[in-house]
Amino acid sequence: MATTTPTDDGISEECPACETTTIHDVSVQILTESTDAENAAYSREPYRVSVCRACGREERVRMNNA
């Protein structure tokens, strides 16, 4: 995981697309992994979602590696 530096407007992180450090909007989202409607309630996992403000590149990293 990249080292992050919090700022007033977001988090400064390395962006592979921009090839430099840029400001990112970072959040934790609960995402459903199963496409089966019957099991969807049991397949939700937390993800760290980071979106580069410069280029819009989005990165999702699963926080629970179970």
Rosetta constraint file for C-alpha pairs under 8 A:
AtomPair CA 2 CA 13 HARMONIC 6.88 0.50
AtomPair CA 2 CA 14 HARMONIC 7.20 0.50
AtomPair CA 3 CA 13 HARMONIC 7.00 0.50
AtomPair CA 4 CA 11 HARMONIC 6.28 0.50
AtomPair CA 4 CA 12 HARMONIC 5.87 0.50
AtomPair CA 4 CA 13 HARMONIC 5.53 0.50
AtomPair CA 5 CA 11 HARMONIC 5.63 0.50
AtomPair CA 5 CA 12 HARMONIC 5.21 0.50
AtomPair CA 5 CA 13 HARMONIC 7.11 0.50
AtomPair CA 6 CA 10 HARMONIC 6.25 0.50
AtomPair CA 6 CA 11 HARMONIC 4.51 0.50
AtomPair CA 6 CA 12 HARMONIC 6.35 0.50
AtomPair CA 7 CA 11 HARMONIC 5.63 0.50
AtomPair CA 7 CA 12 HARMONIC 7.05 0.50
AtomPair CA 9 CA 23 HARMONIC 7.70 0.50
AtomPair CA 10 CA 23 HARMONIC 5.81 0.50
AtomPair CA 10 CA 24 HARMONIC 5.57 0.50
AtomPair CA 10 CA 25 HARMONIC 5.36 0.50
AtomPair CA 10 CA 26 HARMONIC 7.20 0.50
AtomPair CA 11 CA 23 HARMONIC 5.39 0.50
AtomPair CA 11 CA 24 HARMONIC 5.15 0.50
AtomPair CA 11 CA 25 HARMONIC 6.48 0.50
AtomPair CA 11 CA 26 HARMONIC 6.96 0.50
AtomPair CA 12 CA 21 HARMONIC 6.31 0.50
AtomPair CA 12 CA 22 HARMONIC 5.43 0.50
AtomPair CA 12 CA 23 HARMONIC 4.47 0.50
AtomPair CA 12 CA 24 HARMONIC 6.07 0.50
AtomPair CA 13 CA 21 HARMONIC 5.21 0.50
AtomPair CA 13 CA 22 HARMONIC 5.68 0.50
AtomPair CA 13 CA 23 HARMONIC 6.35 0.50
AtomPair CA 13 CA 24 HARMONIC 6.59 0.50
AtomPair CA 14 CA 19 HARMONIC 7.11 0.50
AtomPair CA 14 CA 20 HARMONIC 5.63 0.50
AtomPair CA 14 CA 21 HARMONIC 4.18 0.50
AtomPair CA 14 CA 22 HARMONIC 6.26 0.50
AtomPair CA 15 CA 19 HARMONIC 5.64 0.50
AtomPair CA 15 CA 20 HARMONIC 5.78 0.50
AtomPair CA 15 CA 21 HARMONIC 5.92 0.50
AtomPair CA 15 CA 22 HARMONIC 6.43 0.50
AtomPair CA 15 CA 52 HARMONIC 6.95 0.50
AtomPair CA 16 CA 20 HARMONIC 7.23 0.50
AtomPair CA 17 CA 55 HARMONIC 7.52 0.50
AtomPair CA 17 CA 57 HARMONIC 7.11 0.50
AtomPair CA 18 CA 22 HARMONIC 7.90 0.50
AtomPair CA 18 CA 54 HARMONIC 7.73 0.50
AtomPair CA 18 CA 55 HARMONIC 7.01 0.50
AtomPair CA 22 CA 52 HARMONIC 6.81 0.50
AtomPair CA 22 CA 53 HARMONIC 7.31 0.50
AtomPair CA 22 CA 54 HARMONIC 6.81 0.50
AtomPair CA 23 CA 52 HARMONIC 6.24 0.50
AtomPair CA 23 CA 53 HARMONIC 5.90 0.50
AtomPair CA 23 CA 54 HARMONIC 7.35 0.50
AtomPair CA 24 CA 50 HARMONIC 6.11 0.50
AtomPair CA 24 CA 51 HARMONIC 5.26 0.50
AtomPair CA 24 CA 52 HARMONIC 4.43 0.50
AtomPair CA 24 CA 53 HARMONIC 5.49 0.50
AtomPair CA 25 CA 50 HARMONIC 5.70 0.50
AtomPair CA 25 CA 51 HARMONIC 5.22 0.50
AtomPair CA 25 CA 52 HARMONIC 6.60 0.50
AtomPair CA 25 CA 53 HARMONIC 6.97 0.50
AtomPair CA 26 CA 48 HARMONIC 7.09 0.50
AtomPair CA 26 CA 49 HARMONIC 5.65 0.50
AtomPair CA 26 CA 50 HARMONIC 4.44 0.50
AtomPair CA 26 CA 51 HARMONIC 6.50 0.50
AtomPair CA 27 CA 48 HARMONIC 5.91 0.50
AtomPair CA 27 CA 49 HARMONIC 5.30 0.50
AtomPair CA 27 CA 50 HARMONIC 6.62 0.50
AtomPair CA 28 CA 46 HARMONIC 6.49 0.50
AtomPair CA 28 CA 47 HARMONIC 5.55 0.50
AtomPair CA 28 CA 48 HARMONIC 4.64 0.50
AtomPair CA 28 CA 49 HARMONIC 5.98 0.50
AtomPair CA 29 CA 46 HARMONIC 5.62 0.50
AtomPair CA 29 CA 47 HARMONIC 5.32 0.50
AtomPair CA 29 CA 48 HARMONIC 6.55 0.50
AtomPair CA 29 CA 49 HARMONIC 6.91 0.50
AtomPair CA 30 CA 44 HARMONIC 6.05 0.50
AtomPair CA 30 CA 45 HARMONIC 5.39 0.50
AtomPair CA 30 CA 46 HARMONIC 4.49 0.50
AtomPair CA 30 CA 47 HARMONIC 6.22 0.50
AtomPair CA 31 CA 44 HARMONIC 5.29 0.50
AtomPair CA 31 CA 45 HARMONIC 5.55 0.50
AtomPair CA 31 CA 46 HARMONIC 6.37 0.50
AtomPair CA 31 CA 47 HARMONIC 6.89 0.50
AtomPair CA 32 CA 40 HARMONIC 6.26 0.50
AtomPair CA 32 CA 41 HARMONIC 7.63 0.50
AtomPair CA 32 CA 43 HARMONIC 5.58 0.50
AtomPair CA 32 CA 44 HARMONIC 4.27 0.50
AtomPair CA 32 CA 45 HARMONIC 6.55 0.50
AtomPair CA 33 CA 40 HARMONIC 7.25 0.50
AtomPair CA 33 CA 43 HARMONIC 5.48 0.50
AtomPair CA 33 CA 44 HARMONIC 6.08 0.50
AtomPair CA 33 CA 45 HARMONIC 7.32 0.50
AtomPair CA 34 CA 39 HARMONIC 6.72 0.50
AtomPair CA 34 CA 40 HARMONIC 5.26 0.50
AtomPair CA 34 CA 43 HARMONIC 5.74 0.50
AtomPair CA 34 CA 44 HARMONIC 7.97 0.50
AtomPair CA 35 CA 40 HARMONIC 6.66 0.50
AtomPair CA 36 CA 40 HARMONIC 5.91 0.50
AtomPair CA 37 CA 41 HARMONIC 7.88 0.50
AtomPair CA 39 CA 43 HARMONIC 6.60 0.50
AtomPair CA 40 CA 44 HARMONIC 7.06 0.50
AtomPair CA 45 CA 62 HARMONIC 7.21 0.50
AtomPair CA 45 CA 63 HARMONIC 7.69 0.50
AtomPair CA 45 CA 64 HARMONIC 6.89 0.50
AtomPair CA 46 CA 62 HARMONIC 6.21 0.50
AtomPair CA 46 CA 63 HARMONIC 5.71 0.50
AtomPair CA 46 CA 64 HARMONIC 6.70 0.50
AtomPair CA 47 CA 60 HARMONIC 6.12 0.50
AtomPair CA 47 CA 61 HARMONIC 5.34 0.50
AtomPair CA 47 CA 62 HARMONIC 4.40 0.50
AtomPair CA 47 CA 63 HARMONIC 5.33 0.50
AtomPair CA 47 CA 64 HARMONIC 7.91 0.50
AtomPair CA 48 CA 60 HARMONIC 5.68 0.50
AtomPair CA 48 CA 61 HARMONIC 5.18 0.50
AtomPair CA 48 CA 62 HARMONIC 6.43 0.50
AtomPair CA 48 CA 63 HARMONIC 6.54 0.50
AtomPair CA 49 CA 58 HARMONIC 6.96 0.50
AtomPair CA 49 CA 59 HARMONIC 5.73 0.50
AtomPair CA 49 CA 60 HARMONIC 4.61 0.50
AtomPair CA 49 CA 61 HARMONIC 6.61 0.50
AtomPair CA 50 CA 58 HARMONIC 5.65 0.50
AtomPair CA 50 CA 59 HARMONIC 5.24 0.50
AtomPair CA 50 CA 60 HARMONIC 6.59 0.50
AtomPair CA 51 CA 56 HARMONIC 5.84 0.50
AtomPair CA 51 CA 57 HARMONIC 5.61 0.50
AtomPair CA 51 CA 58 HARMONIC 4.40 0.50
AtomPair CA 51 CA 59 HARMONIC 6.51 0.50
AtomPair CA 52 CA 56 HARMONIC 4.87 0.50
AtomPair CA 52 CA 57 HARMONIC 5.33 0.50
AtomPair CA 52 CA 58 HARMONIC 6.57 0.50
